[in-house]
Amino acid sequence: MKRIYSILIGFLFVCQISYGQFVIYFQPEIYGRTIDGLGSFQVQNLTGAVMSGQIVITVQETVTKSPVVTITTPLTNIQPGTANFPRNVYAGSLFRFSSNAYASITNQTKNFPPGQYSFCYQFVNGDKQGDDFENCFDAEIQPLVPLALIYPADGDKICQKRPMLTWQPPIPFNASMRFRLLLTEKKEGEAVENLLVNAPLLLLDNITTTSINYPSGHPDLKEGKTYVWQVIAYQNNVVMSRSEMWEFTVQCNEPQKQLPTDSYRELKLLMNGNHYIANRSLKFSFQNNYNIRKLSYTIYDIGNGMKPLKYCPEVTLTTGLNKVDIDLTEMELEPGKHYLLKVHPFNEPDIQVRFIFEDKDFE
């Protein structure tokens, strides 16, 4: 009985040694993107003798369970030790592609489309009495450079109700690749992903270029509305790359800056103040006793040699007390700089008020 146990243990030990005597090394993250890259692998022969046989490489996309290609090398001799598999031997291999979308793309472009792949390398011993050996490797393949949107940029505000939409294709790129563009209005409380898939405002398919004008047959984009868009690259109904979802707003009219609600102090009283702060506007009350129709005034840039400013807004007056607002936001004044307001009342001395311009939001 002891002798039988010894024979069984010895047999198992020999099998374990035999299994590790021939090993194939492959880096799918680096070389698993292309058909040519599959030939970049190493073989390790630890038997101490020359082994004659073939390498059979099988590739499968594991999510869809789609076989892609089977590559069978010519019969070759593997010397003892570790070495790169000869490129000239790999070049003479037989390549058999399957009949599915993944295989068709790979056969056409010699690049594997994005997916989850299993790469199995099997050494088929030329000696029918010898052992075969197999090593498998798994990897996710993605484009070297994904598809990217260009214009309108994310968060952009544009004054175009029929904009040109542009994007950068994924790399690697080939001429048989097509693009699908989805655009929809962003609405509160609704998931953008669902809107793009279920209710896109614009769906354009089979695009061959990387830019397209907003179609004339669709209604204009609306002022003040925010839109979300995405582009998908595909080939033979296989998605090659998806862009991020970007949003932009159609805004042709700049929102008016909010003016402060300061009280209207008597203009003559402001003459006595040392630091009158004018936040986006000059506000004061002015007594018109002579039925003058327009306020006569000038604003000077103190820091620029008392140079008078051009294009001061026109201020209409009525007889009696007037509450005057002079909007300073369109006059290209610099925040923090000192200016001088000079009002020229009829038949009275000029009134001069120094002020500091500010451009700040307020609560």
Summary of the structure (lengths in Angstrom):
residues: 363
radius of gyration: 38.9
end to end distance: 95.8
largest distance: 134.2
contacts: 984
relative contact order: 0.10
helix: 15%
strand: 43%
